[in-house]
């Protein structure tokens, strides 16, 4: 009978899992069809330029990653396209997109309705958005519903109320209460990361638990009936979600936290695993794309660790620690064991002091959350009292900041670790070693006690108890060493392997980079793991130097200065400093080089040679040829003396990608250049001349019909670049436009003769 019952139970489990999987697959299919239904699907597939009406589903936040390459700030914003116009046709849509825009987008807040134009770029499969909308205009016709406007105003009032607090408190409190990390200092952010405390800056199920638990206890204190406490809990949860923004991550936290609290308050602690499974199922049905979210995965693993391991860890620790401290240590230890294999995929390092840092910071976190929420609620009613509450919470955050900074400065705070399957396996092994060590210490402490000592005379009891205590302490120290030393050695070994076997620097598989140097040109073609051809140096040394550093370029096979205008040679020192340069080519309408160029070359012991049509060369898998100017091009303007260089990238599969780099050549010389190129000349990528200025002409666009065009241009420049005529010609030719003022540094990856765009790196 038991076997039959066991078989029936297994069958039921399989049926339930199959049903859930089928339901999720159905929801994904319906969601995918819905967000690409109608003309918007074709517009995304063709990567068209559209004018759209959008509803912001998040606050605009600054994109940090492109800053390693220099350039101005970029902001991204999650939004939904509700209406669009493409090729003169207006249509409705319900399509989630990620908008990428310039500084004018920084003030857009959740709930705003606005209009903007931009180019659609298809998102990778599995993303929560269907496309990237690269905005070419500032947000216009902005309106906000009254409730959303009131919430945005309250969040702004919250930040303003913290002006008198120290910088660390001003940065931490908005994150710990509202999930707003925009005000955090870089140094503190790094310290939080190195100590495993960054989870405190995101709205999680713990925040929801604190709020609901406080409301429940407050209701019990004033003797509210059960139904009234339930209503108060639902109202507080709704207000909390509205305040911190009903984004997917917040809704996830609300569901996880509320179901967890329900499990505790119902008294069904043994059903916690069922409650967790229900929470995961509900969340995935609501938003199937959460399955690809690292934050969701970590949230589930952290909760699962507490359900499966938290109580056991606490029991083990209670053998040699006070009960409150055992509970405090058990939670971060269990979470660390379950989450570390995933965390090392995001950041190839282990926060060695994560457990003690979380134990030290943990006790004040609930008080910060509750006091901060009380202060927020009081701000619009009694501003003075609300500010006092926020300041109280703010001063408490200084303890968290102090813990983060102190632990982050200890040796080996962030232990180098491998990523990928090796890193996950190593992190899992380290976690198991930690559990084994704690378990062994617990067993040793337990076995060190003499159960018969209570029957002996008091003197013997004292003597044996002292002897047993000494033995127990020795066991603890010995087993702690047996646990810690192998773990540290294993971690150091993996870190050493990473240093020796994995090349440092960026690992992106890029082949061409158009550096974001503002209003200027700076293009890099990869010739080897750390070598490249560099064409132009941008206007400033820092911008171009940061870009090359971010790309990991240490050797320059050929440096080409297309002509002698400052926006093409001004960053020369940044290119040459700290890098080995083999050859320098240039062109100019003048007989001599500018003094700044001569001085920079002389400082680095380099000579420059004037280039002309017919000069060719190769480096690595890259062939290059100069097509302009011809040797007898006397009387040209400086722009028309620009080097025009053809680039051919040979890929492993036997294919090739062709590019044409045009400097600032103007349209009067294009017919002569076309004759030199010949009618059969073709390119995949065209670097648009003169930053897209009108005088660059459109002859090359219509004649060559490239697949993609690079426009190196400064955000909101005073020249009106790129000109509307140039953009219209590119659109009419079906050319995909990649602009540094919209994308920052643009990375291209050549694979099997085709190019993939890796933007925002």
N, C-alpha and C positions, 0 to 999 in steps of 0.2 A: 504493500500500500504506500509506503514511503517513497519507493522508487517511482510509482505511478504519479504520486503527488509531485515529486521533484521534477519529473518529466513535464507534467502539466504546467508547473511554475516556469520552467525554462521556455516552454512554448509560448506562454503568455508574455514573458519578457521579450522574446524575439518578435512577437506580433506587435507589441507596443512600440518597440524601437523601430520596426519597419514602418509602422503607421506614422510615427513622428518624423522619420526621414522623408517619407512620401509627402507629408504635409509641408515640411520645410522646402522640399524641392518644388512643390506646387507654388508656394509663396514666392520663392525666388523667380520662378518662371513668370508668374503674374506681374511681379514688381518690375522685372526687366522689360516685359512687353509694355507695361503701362508707361514707364518713363521714356521709352523710345517710340511711343506710338505717334503716328502722324508724320507731318513733314520734318519735325525736329530730328527724327532718326536719320533721314537722308542728309540733313544739314550737318549733323555730326560726322556721318560717314565721309562726306565730301570736305569736311573741315572748312566750312564756309564762314564768311564774315556776316554777322547778323546784328540787328538792333533788337534788344530784348527788354521786356519788363520783368523785373526780378523781385523776389521776396527774400530778404536776408534771413537765413536760418541759423545764424551765429553772429558773433562780433568779429569785425576785421582785426586781424592780428598780423604783426610783422613777421615776414619770412626771414629767419636767421641764417639759413644755410648759404645763400648766395653771397653773404658779406665776406666770406673768406676770399672771394675773387675781387673784392672791391665793388665800387658803384654805389648808387643811391639806394634808399630803402624800398622794399617791395612789401605789399600787403596782400594777404589772401583772405577770402571770405567765402563761406559756404552759403549757397543761395539756391533758390528754385526758380527756373524760368517758367513763367505763367503765360507769357505771350511773346511772340517773336515775329520779326519781319525779315525775310530773306528773299533776294531776287525780286523785290516788289510784291511779294505775297505775305500777307499777315495770317498768322495761325495761332491757336492756343496750344499750350503744352503743360506738362507737369513733370519737369525734368530737373533733377538735382545736379548742380554744377559747382565747381570750385573756381571762383573769380580771382584772377591775378591782376593787380593794378598798382598804380603808383601812389605817392604820398596822399593824394586827394581822397583815396579810399580809406584812409586810416580812421575816419570818424564814423563809418557806417556801423550801425548797431542792429542787434537782433530785432526782427519784425519790420524793419524799414521796407517800404516799397519804393523802387527807383527804376530809372531807365538808363541803359548804357549800350554802347556798341563794342563789338570785339570779334575776335576770331575763335571759333570752336576747335579744340584739339581733342580727339578721342581719348578717353581715359582707358587705362589697362583694365582687363577683365578682373572682376572680383573687388573693384573699388566701390565705395559707397556713393560716389558721384558718377554720372554718365559721361561727363566731359569736363575739360578745362576751358574756361572762357577767358581769353587773354584780352583784357579791356584796352581799347584804343581811345576811350573817352573817359572823362571824369563822371562820377555818378550824378544824374540829373533827375529833376522832378521828384525829389525825395519827400516822402510822407511817412508818418508813423502812426499806427493806431493809438488811441489815448492810453490804453493799459500798458502797452509796450513802452510808450514814451515816458509814462510815470515810473516804470521799473528802471529804465535807463537813467532817468534823473536821480532816482534813489541810489543807484550804484555810483553815479558821479558824486553825489553828496557824501557817500561813504568814503570815497577816496579823498575828497577835500577835507573831511574831518580828521584825517590822519597827518595833516601837514606838520604839526608840531612834534610828531614822534621821530625817533631815530630812524635812519635809512633802512636798517634791517627790518624794523617793525612795519614801516610803510610798504616794504616789499612783500613781507610774509603774510600779513593779516588779510589782504584782499584774496590771496590764493587759498588760505586755509578756511576762509568763510565763504567766499563767492566763487572760488576756482579761477580767479583772475590773476594770471602770472605775468602780466605785462609790466608790472612795476618792480620786478625783482632785479637786484643787482647781479651782474654776471658772476662776480666772485662768490656770492652766497649761493647762487644757482649751482655752481660747480661743486661747492662744499656739500650741498644737499644731495647731489648725485653721487658723490664719492662715498657718502655714508648711508645710502639707501633710504633717504628720507623724502625723496621727491614725491612719493605717493601722498604726502600730507598736503601738497599744493593742488591736488585735484579733488573734485567732489566725488566721494565714494560712498559705498553702502554704509561705512562707518559713520559718516556725517549724518546720514539719514537716521541711523540707529540712535545717535546722540540726541537728535531733535525729537524723535518719537518717544524715546525713553524719558526725556525731560518732561515732555507734555504728559505722558502717562503718570509719572511720579507726582507732577504738580496736580493733576486731576485727582489722584489718590489722596493727596494731602488735604485738599478741600472737599473730599468725600463726594466727588461726582459719581453718578451711576455709570455702569459699564458703557451704556449706549452713548452717554455724553462724552466720556473719554474717547470713544471710538470716533465720534464726530469731530472732537477737538484734534485728534491725531490726523484724520483725513484733511482737515482744514490747514493744519500746520504743514503737512506734507505738500499740499497744493501750493501754499504760499512759498515754501522753500524752493520747490521746483521752478516756480515763476520767477523768483528772485535770482536764482543762479543760472537761468535760461533752460527751457525744456529741450535741450539738445540731446542726441542719442546717448551720450555718455552720462548725462544727468538722469535721463529716464532709466537707464540701466542701473544707476546707483539707487534710484528710488525704488525700483522693483526689488533689487537684491536686499536692500536695507529693510524695506517694509515686510517682506516675506520672512526675513530672518527674525525681526522683532515679533512677528506673528507667531513664529515657531516657539520662541521663548515664552511669550505671554500666554500662549495656549497650554503651556506645560508639557508639550509633546517634543521634548528635546531629542528623543530617539528618532523622531521623524525628520530631523534636520536635513539629512541627505535627500529625502523625498522633496522637502521644501526647496532645496537648492536645485534639484533637477527640474522642478516646476518653474522656478525662476528662469533658468537657462532656456527652457522651452518657450516660455512666454516672450522673453526678450528676442529670441531668434525668429519667432513668428512675427513680432512687431517690426524687426529690422534684421533680415537675414544676413546683411553684409557685416553685421557684428562678428560673424564667424571668422572674418579675416582681420579683425582688429586686435592688436597686441594688448591694448588696455583691457578689452573684454576678457581675453584669455587669461591675463594676469589676475583680473578680479575674480574670475571663477576659480582659478587655482588657489588663490589666497583663501577664499571662503572654504573650498574643499579641504585645504590643509587644516583649518581649524576644526571642521567637522570630523575628519578622520584621525587627526594626529594631535590636536590641541589638548584634549583631556589626558591622553597618554603621556605626552611630554610633561604636562603639569605634574602628574603623579610621579614620574621619574625624578623630576627636579625637586619635588617636595621632600625627597629622601635626605637632601643636604642643603636645601634653601628654605627660608620662611615661605609660608603659603602665598602671601601676596606677591612676593618677588618671583616665586615659581610661576604663578599665573602670568605675570608681566613678561617673563622671559619666554614662556612657552609659545605665546602667540607669534612674535616675530621670528622665532626659531622655526616653527612649523611652516610659516609662510615663506621663509628664505629657502627651505629645503625644496618646496614645491615650485617656487617661482624662478629660482636661480637658473635652471636650464633654459628658460625662455628669455630671461633678462640678458644673458650673455649673447643672445642673437641680436639684441638691440645695441648693446654696448659691450665690446669684448674685454670685460674686466669684472672682477668680483669685488664687491664692497665688503672688505674683510671685517669691518667693525659695524656692519649693519645691525646685528642683533643688539649689542650694548647701546648703540646710538638710539635705536627705537625704544629700548627699555628706558633709557634716560629721558627721552623726549615724550614718551607716551602719556605719562600721568597728566600733563598740562593740556593735551590736545582736546579732550572733551570740554574742559573749562573754556578754552579759547573759542571753540565752536559755539557753545551755548551763549557765552557772554557776547560774542560778536553778533550772533543772531538777535539777541535781546537789544543790543545797541542799534542794530539796523532797524528793527521794528519801532524803536523810540525816536529815531531821527526825524521823521516827518511830524511826530506828535509833540515831543518835548526835545528839541535839538540839543539843549545843554546836557540833559541827562543821557541822551543817546551818545553824544560825543564822549562823555565820561566813561560809559560802558565800553565803547570802542577803544579808548585809551587804556583802560584796564586790560582788555584783551591784547592790545598791542604790546604792552609791557611784558605780558606773559610770553609773547612770541620771541622775545629776546632770549629766553631760555632755550628755545628750539634752535635759534640761530647760533647761540653759543655752543650748544652740543654739536651742531653740524660743523662749525669751524674748528672746534677742538679736535674732534675725531678725524676730520679730513686732513689735519696736519701731522697725524701720527705716521710713523713708517709703514709702508705697504698698505696705506688706506684703501687704495684701489689696485688690486692685484691684477697684472696683465693676464688675460685669458684668451683662449682661442674661441672663435665663433663656429657656426656650423655644427654638424653632428658631433665632431670631436669635442668642441666646447661644451655642448649640452651633456654629453656623456661624462666629461670631467666634472662638471658642476653637480650632476646627479650623484657621482661617486663621492665627491666631497661632502654633500649633504647626508648621504647614507653613513659615511664615516663619522660625521658629527652625531647622528642619532645613535649609532652603535656605541660611541664613546659615552654619551649621556646615559644610555641604558646600562652599560657596564659599570659606570660609577654608581648608578642607583643600586644595582645588584650587590656591588662591593660594600656600599654603605649598609645595606640591609643585612647582608651576611655577617658583617662585623659585629652585629649585636648578639649578645648571649641571652637567649630566651629563658635560661634557667637561673640567671643571676638574681632574679627577684626572690628566690627561695634561699639565698645564701645570707650569711651574716652581713651586717652593714659594712664592716670593714672590708671583707672580701669583695663586696659589691663595688665599693669605692675603688679598690685596687684594680679589679678586673675591668670596671667601667672605664677607668683612666687608660688602662692598657688597650682596651678595645677601641677607645676614641683615637688613640695615637695610631693604631693599625688602620682605622678607617680613614684618617687624614692622609696616611701614606698611600693608601689605595687610591684615594681621590687624586692626589698629586700625580701618582704614577700613571693612572689611566688617562688623566687629562693630558699628560705629555704624550702618551701613546696615541691619543686622538689628534692633538693639535700638530705635533711635529710631522707625522706622515701627510696630513692634509696640507700644511704649509709647503712641505717639500714637493708634493704632487703639483700644487698650484704654481710654485716657482718653476718646476720643470716644464709644465705646459707653457708658462709665460716665456721661458727661455726658448722653447721650441718655436713659439710665435715670433720672437725676435729674430731667430736664426733662419727660419724656413719661410716665413711670410714676409714679403717685401713691405716695408713701411711706406707711409704716404697714401695717397688716394688710390682706391682699388677700382674706380669706375672704368669701364671698358670704353673709353672715349678715343676718338681718332682726330677730331677737329674741334677746336674751341674758339668761339668768338668771345673774347673777354669783355666783360662789362666795364669799360673804362670811361664811361660818360660820353661826352661829345668828342669822339675820336675813334681811331681804329687800332685794334690789337688782336691779331689772329694767330692761332697756334695750330700746327699740324704735327701730330705725333709720329716720330720716326723710330722710337724704341721705348723700352720701359721707363727711361728717365731722360730721353732726348727728344728734340723737336726742331722743326723749322718755325721761326717766328717772323711774321710779316707785320711790321709797324709796332710802335711802342706806346701808343696812347699819349694823352697830354700830361700825365703825372706819374712820377716814379713809383709812388706807393701803390697806385691802382694796378699798374701792370706787374709790379713785383709781387703783390699779393696774389694775383691771378696765377702767375707761373709757380709760385710756392704752393698754392692750392692744388695745382695740377701735378706737382711733383717733378717739374722740369729742372734738371741739374746741368744738362749739356745742350747747347744750341748748335746744331749742325750748320745752319745758315740763318743769319739775321738779315732780313730785307727791309730797308726803309724806302717806301714807295716814292716819297717826295719830301721836300724840306719845309713842311708846315708843322707848327708846334703840336697840333693835335695828333700828329703821326710820329714825332720823334721826341716829344717832351718827356716821356717816361723812360728814356734810354738808360739812365743810371739804374733804374729798378730792374730792367731786363738783364743788364750785364753783371750787377753785383752778386757775387757768390756763385756765378755760373761760368762754366767753361764754354767759350764761344770760338768756333772754328773759322767762320768766314762771315764777312759783312759786305752786303751789296747795297747800292743806293742808286737813286736817280734824282736829278734836279735840273731845273732850267738855268741854274747859276753855275759858274765855274768853280766856286769854292763852297765848302760846307759851312754851315753856321758855326760860330765859335763854340756854342754849347755842345754840339755834336763832336767837333774836333777834340775838345777837352775831355769829354767822356771816353772817347775811343783811346786817346793818349793815356789816360789814367789806367786803363785796362790793357794797355800794350797791344792795341788792335789797329789794323789798317783797313780802310774801306776801298772797295773797287766799284767804279761806275759800271752799271749794267745796261745792256741794250738788247734789242730783239735778236734772237738766235742763241743766246746763252742758255745752256741746259745743265742739268745735274741730277743727282739722285742721292738719297739718304734713307737707309733702311728699305722699307717697302714703298717709298714715296719717290716719284719722278717729278721734276719741275722744269718748266721752260718759260723764258721771258719772251713775250710777244710784242711788247711796247715799252719804251719808245724805240724808233729806228735810229740809227746812228746819225743820220743827217736831219734830225728834227730840230733844226735851229729856229729860234724865235718863238718857241712854245711858251705858254704860261706855265707857272709852277704846277697847277693842277693837271694840265695836259701833258706834262713831263712824267706823270706818275708811271711807275712800273705796273704793267699788266702781266700777271703771272698765271700760267696754267699749272694745275696740280693734278696728278694722277695717283690715287691710292690703290695699290694692289693688295687684294685680300686673299686669305688662305685658300678659299674655294676656287680660285682662278678668275673671279670677277674683278671688277675695278670700279672706282668711283672717281668722277672727274669734277674738278672745280675750276672756276675762273675768278681771280681776285683782281679788282679793277682800280684800286686806289681811289683817287678823286678825279679820274678822267671825265672830261665834259663832252657833251654830245657832238660838238663840231668835229672831233677826231674819230668818232665812231665809224663812219664809212671807211676810212683808211684802215682802222683796226679790223673791220669785218673782212676786207680784202686779204689782209695778212692771215687771218684765221682760216679762211676758206669756207665754202658752202657746206662741207661735210663736218665741220667742227661742232661738237655737241658737249654739253656739260650737264651734270646732275645738280650742282649747286652754283649759284651765281652770287658773288659778293657785290651788292648793289653799290654803284659808284657814288662818291661824295655824300654818304650818309642818307641817301634817298632824296637829295636835292633835285629841284626841277631841272637844273641845267645838266644833270647827269643823263637825261634823255631816256627813251624807252626802246631804242632800236635793239639793244642786246636782249631785252626781255622778250620782245616779239620774235626776234630772230633765233635765239637759242632755246627758248621755251624750257627753262630748267624745271626740275621738280621742286626745288626749294630755293629761297633767296635769303641771304643774310643781310640784315640792315644793322650796322653798328652806329648807334645814335644815342644821344643823351636824353634822359627823361625830361619832358616839358622844356625842351631847348628853345632859345630865342629865335632860331632860324626857321622854324616851321618845318623842320625835317622829321619824318619823310613827307614829301609833298603829296597832295591828294592825287595828282596826275600819275605819279609813280605807283602808288598803291592801287589805283584803278587799273593800270596796265597789268600789274601783277595779278589782280583778281580776275581780269578778263582772260589772262593766259592760264588760269588755274594753278598758279604757283603758290606753294605754301610759304608764308612769310614768317621769318624768325627774327624778332627785333630785340636787341639788348635792353632797350628802355622798358620793354614789357616782361621779358623773361630773365633779365639779368644775364649772367654768363651762359651762353648757349653751347651745349656739348652735343656733338654728333658722333654716332657710333656706326662705322662701316662694317657690315656683315653680309657676306655672300653677294656683294655688289649692290647692297641696298643700305640706306641710311636710316637710323633710328634717332629720334631726338631725346636727349637726356637733359632736360632743362631744370633749373633751380638747384644745381649741384654746387 
